[in-house]
Amino acid sequence: MYPVWEGFFIHSAMFVAIVSAFHVLASHLTVAAAWFNLYLERRAVYENRPELYVYLKRSALGLLVFAYVFGAMAGVGIWQTTTAANPRGISTLIHNFVLYWGSEWYMFLIDVVGIIAYYYTFERVSPKTHLRLAWILALGGTGTLTIIVGILSFKLTPGLWFETGASLNGFFNPTFWPQLFMRFALMFTITAAWALLIVTGLPNGYFARERIIRIAAVMGLGGLIVALGIWFFWYDPTLPAHAKTILRSPAIPPITFTVIIGGLIATFLGLLFALVMPRRQHQIIALGAMLVLFAAIFGAERTREVIRKPDIIAGYMSSNQLVFNDLPARGIQREEQPLNETGMLGALPFLPRPDQISVAATGASSHQVAMGRVLVIQQCAACHNVSNQTAITVFDQRLALRSLAQLLERRKMTTAPKIETYLNGIGAFPYMHPVVGTPEERAAMALYLEYFLQQQHAPQSQAQARR
């Protein structure tokens, strides 16, 4: 067990979402752009069309700076934010897939060295030698994608790993193949927007401009159609029932689907416009397409993470880092029952004993409330806003990720006895695990949540008094 990082101003999950959405945009771009550039370079070599090298060189420079510098920095940011947000979950993934991740880093090294060699060898090596570099770059990026998808999809559908404990069974899980091909198709949609951004930045007299725009638009539209087909006919049918329940629950705000669907429609119409009227394309339109795709990716990646809740590894480890299922093949036993008997406080590393909790340090109104605060943060803060630390106020509007105070108010659970009853019944909900701990600890949690609710209303009361 590790300490809980709530976040700062915004929730820890939101830090992860922002960094990972940018990284997905950049990393997915590197893979499909490498294949798109390979296609154009093959035409340049075998059809004797040297004018295509003008685009290829500009695209390679953009990829080197945007995707391989800032995208790689975001990759480091993902390690930082995910390790801080859920260190035990990352530890489990590392212990299961350390050799896979080692292979992925090796392929990423090929990518990084490859893009540098690819860009700086333009016009310095023979065209066919340079084409070989393009092949290496495309294959290296695809290898990186394949390994990461195996690890990501494992978190939602571990598959036979529960029975065997073998990492290979976890890697080739039920959603691995559909997610791999769906992401691969969507990458070409991202690359189409990138190609439009690059080619519209070239001089107006560049006579291959319209041809590249049309090729990119066809590629992007095709990728989008194929990806949607995979979602409806392959990926969605393989999702577990629990994930489908979450997908249709209030756990995912309706605005998320509005952003995703709106982004896909805008992208489709934009690419169709580019195909029909390539002469009317402008860098501002292409930049807008990239921003729209970022918003859609942000919504899609958050949805992919949320449908696994309340787990960090579905069916095995909850988001609060507790193992709630046996894994006989690894000799691992569930932790909930022993903790219900002994209590959480003092029984887990980084959770103090009741006598070690300071009322003054927590700012609570009593020792029981201070105890409850520690327990609520450990059990609930991975998914909910449970303190003022992860909320910001904009124009008198309090913004917080899945605020537990708002949830309790909607369900008319505003007093400690009602909240305690609510906590005792949480295990019956389809997307929540039972609260872990002794009855005394759950009572302390209820007292803190009542105190937390009162804190939310205090600023409003003071504002009304000033008026």
C-alpha positions in Angstrom: 0.0 0.0 0.0 1.2 3.5 -0.9 0.2 7.1 0.0 -2.7 8.6 -1.7 -2.1 11.7 -3.9 -5.4 13.6 -4.3 -4.0 16.1 -6.7 -3.7 19.9 -6.3 -6.5 22.2 -7.4 -7.6 19.5 -9.8 -8.1 15.8 -9.2 -5.2 13.4 -9.7 -7.2 11.6 -12.4 -7.6 14.8 -14.3 -3.8 15.4 -14.3 -3.5 11.9 -15.8 -6.2 12.6 -18.3 -4.7 15.8 -19.6 -1.2 14.5 -19.9 -2.3 11.2 -21.5 -4.6 12.8 -24.0 -1.8 14.9 -25.4 0.5 11.9 -25.4 -2.0 9.8 -27.3 -2.4 12.5 -29.9 1.4 12.8 -30.3 2.2 9.1 -30.1 -0.6 8.0 -32.4 0.5 10.6 -34.9 4.1 9.3 -35.0 2.9 5.8 -36.0 0.5 6.6 -38.8 2.5 9.6 -40.0 5.5 7.2 -40.5 3.3 5.0 -42.6 1.9 7.9 -44.6 5.3 9.3 -45.2 6.5 5.8 -46.2 3.7 5.7 -48.8 4.6 9.1 -50.2 8.3 8.3 -50.3 7.7 5.0 -52.1 5.9 7.1 -54.8 8.7 9.6 -54.8 11.3 6.8 -55.4 9.5 4.5 -57.8 7.5 7.1 -59.7 10.4 9.6 -59.8 8.5 12.4 -58.0 11.1 14.4 -56.2 8.7 17.2 -55.4 7.2 15.0 -52.6 10.4 15.3 -50.7 9.5 18.9 -49.9 6.5 17.8 -47.9 8.3 14.8 -46.4 11.1 16.9 -45.1 8.8 19.5 -43.5 6.6 16.7 -42.0 9.7 15.0 -40.6 10.9 18.2 -38.9 7.4 18.8 -37.4 7.3 15.2 -36.1 10.8 15.5 -34.6 9.8 18.7 -32.7 6.2 18.1 -31.8 5.7 14.4 -31.5 9.2 13.2 -30.5 10.1 16.0 -28.2 6.8 17.2 -26.6 5.1 13.8 -27.1 8.0 12.0 -25.4 8.0 14.5 -22.5 4.2 13.8 -22.1 5.2 10.1 -22.0 7.4 10.8 -19.1 4.6 12.8 -17.6 2.3 9.8 -17.8 4.7 7.8 -15.8 4.9 10.6 -13.2 1.2 11.2 -12.9 0.0 7.6 -13.0 2.7 6.5 -10.5 1.6 9.3 -8.1 -2.1 8.7 -8.6 -2.0 4.9 -8.2 1.4 3.6 -7.4 0.3 0.1 -6.5 -1.6 -0.3 -9.8 1.5 0.7 -11.8 3.6 -1.6 -9.6 1.3 -4.5 -10.6 1.6 -3.7 -14.3 5.4 -3.5 -14.0 5.6 -6.8 -12.2 3.5 -8.5 -14.9 4.9 -6.8 -18.0 8.4 -5.7 -17.2 9.9 -7.5 -20.2 7.2 -6.2 -22.5 7.8 -2.6 -21.3 11.5 -3.2 -21.8 10.8 -4.3 -25.4 8.6 -1.2 -25.9 11.4 1.1 -24.7 13.8 -0.6 -27.1 11.4 0.1 -30.0 10.9 3.6 -28.8 14.6 4.1 -28.9 14.5 2.9 -32.5 11.8 5.5 -33.1 13.8 8.4 -31.5 17.0 7.5 -33.3 15.1 6.7 -36.4 13.4 10.1 -36.8 16.7 11.9 -36.2 18.4 9.8 -38.8 15.4 10.1 -41.1 15.3 13.9 -41.0 19.1 14.6 -41.2 19.8 12.1 -44.0 17.5 13.8 -46.6 19.6 14.4 -49.7 22.6 12.8 -48.0 22.0 9.2 -48.7 20.5 7.5 -51.8 16.7 7.5 -52.1 16.4 3.8 -51.6 18.6 3.9 -48.5 16.4 6.7 -47.1 13.3 4.6 -48.0 14.7 1.8 -45.8 14.9 4.3 -42.9 11.2 5.1 -43.5 10.4 1.4 -43.2 12.4 1.1 -39.9 10.6 4.1 -38.5 7.1 2.8 -39.4 7.7 -0.7 -38.1 9.3 0.6 -34.8 6.4 2.8 -34.1 3.9 0.0 -34.8 5.8 -2.3 -32.4 5.5 0.4 -29.7 1.8 0.7 -30.2 1.2 -3.0 -30.1 2.9 -3.5 -26.8 1.3 -0.6 -25.1 -2.2 -1.6 -26.3 -1.7 -5.1 -24.8 -0.9 -3.6 -21.4 -3.7 -1.0 -21.5 -6.3 -3.5 -22.6 -5.2 -5.9 -19.8 -6.4 -3.3 -17.2 -10.0 -3.7 -18.5 -10.1 -7.3 -19.6 -7.4 -9.5 -17.9 -8.9 -12.6 -19.4 -7.2 -15.9 -18.7 -4.7 -14.2 -16.5 -7.0 -14.8 -13.5 -6.7 -18.5 -14.0 -3.0 -18.8 -15.0 -1.3 -15.7 -13.7 0.7 -15.8 -16.9 1.6 -12.4 -18.4 1.2 -13.7 -21.9 -2.5 -14.6 -21.2 -3.0 -11.1 -19.7 -1.4 -9.5 -22.8 -3.4 -11.3 -25.4 -6.7 -10.5 -23.6 -10.2 -10.3 -25.1 -10.0 -6.6 -26.1 -6.4 -6.6 -27.3 -7.0 -7.2 -31.1 -10.1 -5.0 -31.5 -8.5 -2.1 -29.6 -5.2 -2.5 -31.5 -6.9 -2.3 -35.0 -9.3 0.5 -33.9 -6.5 2.7 -32.6 -4.4 1.9 -35.7 -7.3 3.1 -37.9 -7.9 6.3 -35.9 -4.2 7.1 -36.1 -4.7 7.8 -39.8 -7.4 10.3 -39.1 -5.1 12.1 -36.8 -2.4 12.0 -39.4 -4.7 13.4 -42.0 -5.2 16.5 -39.9 -1.4 16.6 -39.4 -0.8 16.3 -43.2 -3.2 19.2 -43.9 -1.4 21.3 -41.3 2.0 20.6 -42.9 1.0 20.9 -46.5 -1.0 24.1 -46.1 2.1 25.7 -44.5 4.1 25.2 -47.7 4.2 27.9 -50.4 1.1 28.4 -52.5 3.0 27.5 -55.6 3.8 24.0 -54.3 2.1 22.0 -57.1 1.8 18.7 -55.1 -0.3 20.5 -52.5 -3.8 19.5 -53.7 -2.7 15.9 -54.4 -1.4 15.4 -50.9 -4.5 17.1 -49.4 -6.7 14.7 -51.3 -4.7 11.6 -50.3 -4.6 12.7 -46.7 -8.4 13.3 -46.7 -9.2 9.9 -48.2 -6.9 8.3 -45.7 -8.4 10.1 -42.8 -12.0 9.4 -43.8 -11.2 5.7 -44.4 -9.5 5.4 -41.0 -12.5 7.1 -39.3 -15.0 4.8 -41.0 -13.0 1.7 -40.2 -12.5 2.6 -36.6 -16.2 3.2 -36.1 -17.0 -0.1 -37.7 -14.5 -1.9 -35.4 -16.1 -0.1 -32.4 -19.7 -1.2 -33.2 -19.1 -4.7 -34.5 -16.0 -5.9 -32.7 -14.8 -3.8 -29.7 -18.1 -3.0 -28.1 -19.4 -6.6 -28.2 -16.2 -7.8 -26.4 -16.6 -5.3 -23.5 -17.6 -7.0 -20.2 -21.1 -6.4 -18.9 -19.7 -4.3 -16.1 -18.1 -1.9 -18.5 -21.3 -1.5 -20.5 -23.2 -0.7 -17.3 -20.7 2.0 -16.5 -20.9 3.3 -20.1 -24.6 4.0 -19.7 -24.4 5.3 -16.1 -24.1 8.8 -14.6 -20.4 8.0 -13.9 -19.7 9.4 -17.4 -21.2 12.9 -17.8 -23.3 13.4 -20.9 -21.0 16.2 -22.0 -18.3 13.6 -22.6 -20.3 11.9 -25.3 -21.3 15.3 -26.8 -17.6 16.1 -27.1 -16.7 12.7 -28.6 -19.5 12.6 -31.1 -19.3 16.2 -32.0 -15.5 15.9 -32.5 -16.0 12.9 -34.8 -18.7 14.6 -36.9 -16.6 17.8 -37.2 -13.6 15.8 -38.2 -15.6 13.8 -40.8 -17.0 17.0 -42.3 -13.7 18.8 -42.3 -12.0 15.9 -44.1 -14.8 15.7 -46.6 -14.5 19.4 -47.2 -10.7 18.9 -47.8 -11.4 16.2 -50.3 -13.9 18.2 -52.3 -12.3 21.6 -52.1 -8.5 21.1 -51.5 -7.8 24.6 -52.8 -9.7 26.2 -49.9 -7.6 24.6 -47.2 -5.8 26.8 -44.7 -3.5 26.2 -41.8 -6.0 27.6 -39.4 -8.6 25.0 -40.5 -6.0 22.2 -40.0 -5.0 23.6 -36.6 -8.7 23.6 -35.6 -9.0 20.0 -36.7 -6.1 19.1 -34.5 -7.7 20.8 -31.5 -11.0 19.1 -32.2 -9.3 15.8 -32.3 -7.5 16.5 -29.0 -10.9 17.2 -27.3 -12.4 14.0 -28.8 -9.4 12.0 -27.7 -9.5 13.5 -24.2 -13.2 12.4 -23.9 -12.5 9.0 -25.4 -9.5 8.2 -23.2 -11.4 9.3 -20.1 -14.3 7.1 -21.0 -12.0 4.2 -21.6 -10.6 4.7 -18.1 -13.9 5.3 -16.4 -15.6 2.1 -17.7 -13.1 0.1 -15.7 -14.1 1.8 -12.4 -14.1 1.3 -9.6 -11.1 -0.8 -10.4 -7.6 0.0 -11.6 -7.3 -3.6 -12.9 -10.7 -4.9 -13.5 -11.7 -7.8 -11.3 -8.5 -7.7 -9.3 -7.5 -4.4 -7.7 -9.8 -1.5 -6.9 -8.9 2.1 -7.6 -8.1 2.6 -3.9 -5.2 0.1 -4.3 -6.8 -2.8 -2.4 -6.8 -6.3 -3.8 -10.3 -7.7 -3.7 -10.0 -11.0 -5.6 -7.9 -14.1 -5.1 -5.2 -15.0 -7.6 -4.2 -18.5 -6.7 -1.7 -18.9 -9.5 0.3 -16.1 -7.9 -0.4 -17.0 -4.3 -2.3 -13.7 -3.8 -5.3 -13.4 -1.5 -8.0 -10.8 -1.3 -7.4 -8.1 1.4 -10.9 -6.9 2.2 -12.0 -9.5 4.8 -8.9 -9.3 7.0 -9.2 -5.5 7.0 -12.8 -5.6 7.9 -11.8 -7.5 11.0 -8.6 -5.6 12.0 -9.5 -2.2 10.6 -7.7 0.0 8.1 -5.9 2.4 10.4 -2.6 1.1 11.4 -3.0 -2.1 9.5 -1.7 -0.8 6.1 1.6 1.0 5.4 1.2 4.8 5.3 -2.1 4.7 7.2 -1.5 5.9 10.8 -2.9 4.4 13.9 -5.9 6.3 15.4 -3.7 7.7 18.2 -1.2 9.0 15.6 -3.8 11.2 13.8 -3.6 14.9 14.7 -6.8 16.9 14.8 -4.8 20.2 14.3 -2.9 18.9 11.3 -6.0 17.8 9.4 -8.1 20.9 10.3 -10.9 18.7 11.5 -13.4 19.5 14.2 -12.8 16.4 16.3 -10.6 13.4 16.5 -13.3 11.1 15.0 -13.7 13.5 12.1 -9.9 13.5 11.6 -9.9 9.7 11.5 -12.7 9.7 9.0 -10.9 12.2 6.8 -7.9 9.8 6.6 -10.1 6.9 5.8 -12.2 8.7 3.2 -9.2 10.0 1.4 -7.7 6.5 1.2 -10.9 4.7 0.1 -12.6 7.4 -2.0 -10.2 10.0 -3.3 -9.0 7.9 -6.2 -12.4 8.5 -8.0 -14.1 11.4 -6.1 -13.4 14.9 -4.8 -13.4 14.4 -1.0 -11.7 17.6 0.2 -11.2 21.2 -0.8 -7.7 20.4 -2.0 -8.9 19.2 -5.4 -11.6 21.8 -6.2 -11.4 25.2 -7.8 -14.0 28.0 -7.7 -14.7 29.9 -11.0 -17.2 32.7 -10.9 -18.7 31.4 -7.6 -19.1 27.9 -9.2 -17.2 25.1 -7.4 -15.6 22.7 -9.9 -14.7 19.3 -8.6 -14.4 15.8 -10.2 -17.3 13.6 -9.1 -17.8 15.5 -5.9 -18.8 13.1 -3.1 -20.6 16.1 -1.3 -22.8 16.7 -4.4 -23.5 13.0 -4.8 -24.6 12.7 -1.1 -26.8 15.7 -1.4 -28.5 14.4 -4.6 -29.4 11.2 -2.6 -30.6 13.1 0.4 -27.8 11.7 2.6 -26.7 14.8 4.5 -26.4 13.6 8.2 -23.9 11.2 9.7 -26.5 8.4 10.5 -27.9 8.5 6.9 -24.4 8.6 5.4 -23.3 5.7 7.6 -26.3 3.7 6.3 -25.4 4.7 2.8 -21.8 3.5 3.3 -22.9 0.2 4.7 -25.0 -0.4 1.6 -22.6 0.7 -1.1 -21.6 -2.9 -2.0 -25.1 -3.4 -3.6 -24.3 -0.7 -6.3 -23.3 -2.1 -9.7 -20.2 0.1 -9.9 -18.9 0.3 -6.3 -17.1 -2.1 -4.0 -18.1 -2.3 -0.3 -16.5 0.2 2.0 -13.7 -1.6 3.9 -13.0 -1.3 7.6 -14.6 -1.9 11.0 -18.1 -0.4 11.9 -16.3 2.2 14.0 -14.2 3.3 11.0 -17.3 3.6 8.8 -18.9 5.7 11.5 -15.9 8.0 11.5 -16.0 8.3 7.7 -19.7 9.3 8.0 -18.8 12.0 10.5 -16.2 13.4 8.2 -18.5 13.4 5.2 -21.1 15.3 7.2 -18.4 17.8 8.2 -17.3 18.0 4.5 -20.9 18.8 3.4 -21.1 21.5 6.0 -17.9 23.0 4.7 -19.3 23.3 1.2 -22.3 25.3 2.4 -20.3 27.6 4.7 -18.8 29.8 1.9 -22.4 30.2 0.4 -23.8 31.2 3.8 -21.0 33.7 4.3 -21.5 35.2 0.8 -25.3 35.6 1.5 -24.5 37.3 4.8 -22.2 39.8 3.1 -25.0 40.7 0.6 
